[in-house]
């Protein structure tokens, strides 16, 4: 097969890329439908920032239980069926959350958020494995565009949340509609995915492919995971707390807080759409360092600004800085296609430790300092990602 034939996308490959883009987008819409209205949940259930952090931790625990096994699940079911199963679980959990909020039940909301976290964890890993498969077959950096779809879906979800909040429409109704949409999309769209086959057994004399626990002993994979762990905390904290921090720290209305979150994800979306070309031009490590520097500057401006307009500039810069770390980590983990599924699962797990568990811990810190100032704690993992960014460099050609 010639090089040109390998690079040119076939109709089935284009369909797989489009389907992956849609699945990432609906995943972002689901996430933002929850995240943009966290202040409403806090008010409905009469919770402090620390108590809200505990609820967020229920989601984190569910995802962190699911993530380490996601590679094995994909190996058995394939990416398409894993997305279907995970998406249906997310939809059912969304219905449960809506009913629990209507009943003002904290335990019911906690249980449903735990199930929501399991579904989100399986969904995220399987869509990233599918994205890595498509990226390798296209032979160019497109993972940031898939994550742009996630951010774009989150932006639309945030705008919907802001609009419904302004109109006084409750979160339960919002979640029920989203759950129905999710169920339809995840059952239909994955039929266009590429078939993801488990790695064949190596021939006699060939090295064994690292999978399962072996991937957890690979030094480069773990180092990439640590970089992603530090870098994605800035994205997770922005997703979960920027709306609440705007309300508490700047005295804005709930709808303005939702719009600040929308600005954050809009900046991420825009950066991710152009990120592939930037990464191909300057390299992963350089772009990752620049991204973390921008995230730090934006975070400081958002927290220290004395008015909404300067804080909005900070939120946009923060979002741009947070945009590329996770997709670069996924691409770096999948550099060797034979090891991609296991290594993507490992890096996803380590990344989501901070993405999901970090924001609840910020909530506990927020009880002591206020959530607005608590966000400054993110500067430490940003610095760690800056120092270790070289781990994301591509593997040398064999």
ChimeraX attribute file (.defattr): number of C-alpha atoms within 10 A of each C-alpha:
attribute: neighborCount
match mode: 1-to-1
recipient: residues
	/A:1	5
	/A:2	6
	/A:3	8
	/A:4	8
	/A:5	9
	/A:6	13
	/A:7	13
	/A:8	13
	/A:9	16
	/A:10	13
	/A:11	9
	/A:12	12
	/A:13	19
	/A:14	16
	/A:15	17
	/A:16	23
	/A:17	24
	/A:18	16
	/A:19	24
	/A:20	24
	/A:21	22
	/A:22	20
	/A:23	26
	/A:24	26
	/A:25	24
	/A:26	25
	/A:27	24
	/A:28	24
	/A:29	25
	/A:30	25
	/A:31	20
	/A:32	30
	/A:33	25
	/A:34	22
	/A:35	26
	/A:36	32
	/A:37	26
	/A:38	21
	/A:39	23
	/A:40	17
	/A:41	19
	/A:42	17
	/A:43	11
	/A:44	17
	/A:45	18
	/A:46	12
	/A:47	16
	/A:48	15
	/A:49	22
	/A:50	19
	/A:51	18
	/A:52	21
	/A:53	25
	/A:54	20
	/A:55	21
	/A:56	25
	/A:57	23
	/A:58	24
	/A:59	25
	/A:60	28
	/A:61	19
	/A:62	22
	/A:63	29
	/A:64	22
	/A:65	16
	/A:66	21
	/A:67	29
	/A:68	23
	/A:69	19
	/A:70	27
	/A:71	27
	/A:72	17
	/A:73	18
	/A:74	27
	/A:75	18
	/A:76	14
	/A:77	16
	/A:78	21
	/A:79	28
	/A:80	25
	/A:81	19
	/A:82	25
	/A:83	27
	/A:84	24
	/A:85	17
	/A:86	24
	/A:87	28
	/A:88	22
	/A:89	24
	/A:90	27
	/A:91	25
	/A:92	21
	/A:93	24
	/A:94	29
	/A:95	20
	/A:96	24
	/A:97	27
	/A:98	23
	/A:99	19
	/A:100	20
	/A:101	18
	/A:102	16
	/A:103	14
	/A:104	15
	/A:105	14
	/A:106	18
	/A:107	11
	/A:108	17
	/A:109	24
	/A:110	20
	/A:111	19
	/A:112	25
	/A:113	26
	/A:114	23
	/A:115	24
	/A:116	27
	/A:117	29
	/A:118	25
	/A:119	28
	/A:120	26
	/A:121	30
	/A:122	30
	/A:123	30
	/A:124	22
	/A:125	30
	/A:126	29
	/A:127	25
	/A:128	25
	/A:129	25
	/A:130	25
	/A:131	30
	/A:132	27
	/A:133	23
	/A:134	23
	/A:135	19
	/A:136	19
	/A:137	14
	/A:138	18
	/A:139	14
	/A:140	13
	/A:141	20
	/A:142	25
	/A:143	27
	/A:144	27
	/A:145	24
	/A:146	27
	/A:147	25
	/A:148	30
	/A:149	26
	/A:150	27
	/A:151	33
	/A:152	28
	/A:153	27
	/A:154	33
	/A:155	28
	/A:156	20
	/A:157	27
	/A:158	34
	/A:159	22
	/A:160	20
	/A:161	26
	/A:162	24
	/A:163	15
	/A:164	17
	/A:165	20
	/A:166	13
	/A:167	10
	/A:168	9
	/A:169	12
	/A:170	18
	/A:171	22
	/A:172	20
	/A:173	14
	/A:174	18
	/A:175	22
	/A:176	18
	/A:177	13
	/A:178	19
	/A:179	22
	/A:180	15
	/A:181	14
	/A:182	23
	/A:183	19
	/A:184	14
	/A:185	17
	/A:186	26
	/A:187	16
	/A:188	12
	/A:189	20
	/A:190	22
	/A:191	15
	/A:192	17
	/A:193	25
	/A:194	21
	/A:195	13
	/A:196	18
	/A:197	13
	/A:198	15
	/A:199	15
	/A:200	9
	/A:201	10
	/A:202	10
	/A:203	8
	/A:204	7
	/A:205	6
	/A:206	8
	/A:207	9
	/A:208	13
	/A:209	15
	/A:210	18
	/A:211	20
	/A:212	17
	/A:213	11
	/A:214	12
	/A:215	22
	/A:216	18
	/A:217	12
	/A:218	13
	/A:219	11
	/A:220	17
	/A:221	23
	/A:222	19
	/A:223	18
	/A:224	27
	/A:225	30
	/A:226	23
	/A:227	30
	/A:228	33
	/A:229	28
	/A:230	28
	/A:231	34
	/A:232	30
	/A:233	25
	/A:234	30
	/A:235	27
	/A:236	21
	/A:237	22
	/A:238	26
	/A:239	23
	/A:240	28
	/A:241	27
	/A:242	28
	/A:243	28
	/A:244	29
	/A:245	26
	/A:246	26
	/A:247	21
	/A:248	17
	/A:249	20
	/A:250	18
	/A:251	14
	/A:252	18
	/A:253	15
	/A:254	22
	/A:255	23
	/A:256	18
	/A:257	27
	/A:258	31
	/A:259	24
	/A:260	30
	/A:261	33
	/A:262	31
	/A:263	21
	/A:264	31
	/A:265	33
	/A:266	24
	/A:267	23
	/A:268	29
	/A:269	28
	/A:270	18
	/A:271	22
	/A:272	28
	/A:273	22
	/A:274	14
	/A:275	24
	/A:276	21
	/A:277	15
	/A:278	16
	/A:279	19
	/A:280	12
	/A:281	10
	/A:282	10
	/A:283	15
	/A:284	25
	/A:285	20
	/A:286	16
	/A:287	21
	/A:288	28
	/A:289	21
	/A:290	13
	/A:291	25
	/A:292	29
	/A:293	21
	/A:294	20
	/A:295	28
	/A:296	23
	/A:297	17
	/A:298	25
	/A:299	27
	/A:300	19
	/A:301	19
	/A:302	30
	/A:303	23
	/A:304	16
	/A:305	17
	/A:306	12
	/A:307	13
	/A:308	18
	/A:309	11
	/A:310	16
	/A:311	22
	/A:312	21
	/A:313	19
	/A:314	25
	/A:315	29
	/A:316	26
	/A:317	26
	/A:318	30
	/A:319	32
	/A:320	25
	/A:321	29
	/A:322	32
	/A:323	34
	/A:324	31
	/A:325	29
	/A:326	26
	/A:327	25
	/A:328	25
	/A:329	30
	/A:330	29
	/A:331	25
	/A:332	25
	/A:333	29
	/A:334	27
	/A:335	19
	/A:336	14
	/A:337	13
	/A:338	16
	/A:339	16
	/A:340	24
	/A:341	32
	/A:342	29
	/A:343	32
	/A:344	28
	/A:345	33
	/A:346	30
	/A:347	31
	/A:348	27
	/A:349	25
	/A:350	24
	/A:351	27
	/A:352	25
	/A:353	23
	/A:354	25
	/A:355	27
	/A:356	26
	/A:357	24
	/A:358	24
	/A:359	28
	/A:360	28
	/A:361	18
	/A:362	26
	/A:363	27
	/A:364	20
	/A:365	19
	/A:366	20
	/A:367	15
	/A:368	12
	/A:369	13
	/A:370	17
	/A:371	25
	/A:372	21
	/A:373	17
	/A:374	20
	/A:375	25
	/A:376	16
	/A:377	12
	/A:378	22
	/A:379	20
	/A:380	11
	/A:381	21
	/A:382	25
	/A:383	18
	/A:384	17
	/A:385	25
	/A:386	20
	/A:387	12
	/A:388	18
	/A:389	25
	/A:390	17
	/A:391	22
	/A:392	27
	/A:393	16
	/A:394	16
	/A:395	12
	/A:396	6
	/A:397	4
	/A:398	3
